[in-house]
Each structure stands twice: as structure tokens, then as C-alpha cells.
Amino acid sequence: MSQRFRITRSFQENNQDKAISLEECKRYFASKPGFTYSPVFTVSGSSSTMTIDGDFFMWSFEERSIPFRHYDGDLYVAVSNEEVIPKMIEIASELNADITEG
């Protein structure tokens, strides 16, 4: 089972740009190797497939794709393996944001 984390600036009192905009994310992730933008995320199980519309920045790691989802001024990621944690911390740091569970 994985934990979900939120990368956010909402806790920062002195930051004028509390929201992480989609445009900011597109610029940021375009400069990062291993990331691609996708307007949908598809999950396939043994008996069904689910497609989710949204703004996803897919990180290609080994043979997996890890979605970082932009939603309502924040980024969300599910940590299903520990390799995601340093990448999540790097992204939050470079976006001058905090990390919280949820």
C-alpha cells in the first residue's frame, strides 16, 4: 500500500505565490529529465482499466511511471517505493514548497 503526499506552499505565510500553478509546473518539469506531461493517467488491473483526467507529470523511473498530479495549486504523489521520496523532496525544495501527508 502507498502513502499519498502533497507538495504545497499553503503553509507559507510570507509567500505571495501560495498556489503552484500549472504553468509553473509545466516549465519546471520540462527542464527535468525523465518527466513527461500527460492530460490522463491510466491504471490497468487484471480485469479492468481506469482512466483519470487531469494534469499529470509522469516520472519514468526504471521500468515504472510515477505520476505527480497537479490539482488545485498543489502537487500530489503516491509513494509506493522509497525511490520516490528523494525525488519528491527535490521537487518540493526546488519549488520552494513543503511536503505534507494527504
ChimeraX attribute file (.defattr): number of C-alpha atoms within 10 A of each C-alpha:
attribute: neighborCount
match mode: 1-to-1
recipient: residues
	/A:1	7
	/A:2	9
	/A:3	11
	/A:4	13
	/A:5	18
	/A:6	22
	/A:7	27
	/A:8	21
	/A:9	21
	/A:10	15
	/A:11	12
	/A:12	13
	/A:13	8
	/A:14	7
	/A:15	12
	/A:16	8
	/A:17	11
	/A:18	17
	/A:19	17
	/A:20	21
	/A:21	15
	/A:22	16
	/A:23	8
	/A:24	12
	/A:25	21
	/A:26	16
	/A:27	10
	/A:28	14
	/A:29	17
	/A:30	14
	/A:31	10
	/A:32	11
	/A:33	9
	/A:34	13
	/A:35	20
	/A:36	16
	/A:37	17
	/A:38	14
	/A:39	11
	/A:40	13
	/A:41	16
	/A:42	10
	/A:43	9
	/A:44	9
	/A:45	8
	/A:46	5
	/A:47	5
	/A:48	7
	/A:49	9
	/A:50	9
	/A:51	10
	/A:52	11
	/A:53	10
	/A:54	13
	/A:55	20
	/A:56	25
	/A:57	26
	/A:58	19
	/A:59	20
	/A:60	14
	/A:61	12
	/A:62	6
	/A:63	6
	/A:64	9
	/A:65	14
	/A:66	18
	/A:67	22
	/A:68	22
	/A:69	24
	/A:70	21
	/A:71	16
	/A:72	10
	/A:73	16
	/A:74	20
	/A:75	27
	/A:76	21
	/A:77	23
	/A:78	20
	/A:79	17
	/A:80	13
	/A:81	10
	/A:82	8
	/A:83	10
	/A:84	15
	/A:85	15
	/A:86	10
	/A:87	12
	/A:88	20
	/A:89	15
	/A:90	11
	/A:91	19
	/A:92	18
	/A:93	13
	/A:94	9
	/A:95	16
	/A:96	15
	/A:97	23
	/A:98	16
	/A:99	18
	/A:100	12
	/A:101	11
	/A:102	11
